[in-house]
Amino acid sequence: MSSKTTFEIENKHLPPFFVKQKISIEKGEGIYVWDEEGKMYIDFTSGWGVTCIGHANPVITDALLDQGRKIIQNPNSGLTYSPARARLLSLLEGILPPNLTRVFFTNSGAEANDAAIKLARKVTGRPDIISTYQSFHGRTISTTSATGQAKHRDRYSPLMPNYRFIPYDNLEALKRSLDENVAAVIIEPIQGEGGVRVPSKEYLKEVDTLCKKNGSLLIMDEIQTGFFRTGPAFVTGSCGVKTDFLTMAKGIAGGFPFGAFALSEAVAKKLEIGDHGGTYCGNPLGCAVSYAVIKHLMDNNISRNVEEMGGLALDRMSLWKNIYGNLIADIRGKGLLIMIEFQSEDIATNVKNECLIRGLFVTQTQGNGIRIFPALNIKKDELEKGLLIIEEAMKNI
């Protein structure tokens, strides 16, 4: 087909949920993608954070083929055992925070968050969930209700009840909100969609302490930060937090739709048969792909590459604040999760559009921001090429 034909079919049959870019992507390799007419682009979005080892990586395609030739979905799914699932569980044991001994697999991050919220209420017998302003936890009605952004929430009224919102990185607000009705606090260790907000050093540990003191559970949403996106496997483990739930998706399977939540043994002991389930429950195909991706990340010391490339990017971008101070309000992030906050939404839109014209995909978020989160195995010359395009785009504004 041609791009024109693809545009016509999608515009005719898809619901109008997006303002779509007039580009039809046919294939990809590494950090590069090509449209139907053969024009090449650099992808600094990694498919909204999921293609963590690049596009069409043989690690993934080989795992798909090898497992697909054996079995894709078990009979009775979660009621039968799976060697592919067992291998993945054993691998995760080596990188999850040590107190998280149980894992259940889902189809998405929103589903993982939804389950953690539901189970926290069941385990504690309490109704309320505390979330933070500017958070993003998913698009199911429950996780939309838990999301601290009115633009993602208010159009769906009536929302699910018993959600409270407090400012992020504000311990006093949390102290005031915690009481005997709070089942759990759900929090991102770094707010992603909310603008790459990195909290103060002791914030997460203090949140953990306050939750335990109140008898409330802690749900750490690492859907965006997990699997080495910021350097360590999980932010939770690197800062010494003993969370009750940890939710995962995005980088867990390199672009294959997959997710999970981990929970402590103490929480697991309070669960019963029938408390949760699903059609897939970590089917063999998803587990095989996830295993291959995570093992590749571990075997190739991706954590080091993320720290080096993230440091290089932030050092380079720090110079921009002086040169383009009329355009840039702030630059922040950790590892390969970086935000350029511009002085206005119009400036961010113009920079995004200029980048696309020059062959670079970036993600505009929170109106006046551009979020940079390329594949975790990006090379220095590839990163510099993309950064140069952003700088050229700013020069043209």
Helices and strands as residue ranges (DSSP letters): H 3-13, E 25-29, E 32-35, E 40-43, H 46-49, H 58-68, G 77-79, H 83-93, E 100-106, H 109-124, E 128-132, H 141-145, H 150-153, G 154-156, E 163-166, H 171-177, E 182-187, H 203-214, E 217-221, H 235-238, E 245-248, G 250-252, E 259-264, H 265-268, H 284-299, H 302-323, E 328-334, E 337-342, H 345-357, E 360-361, E 363-365, E 369-372, H 380-395
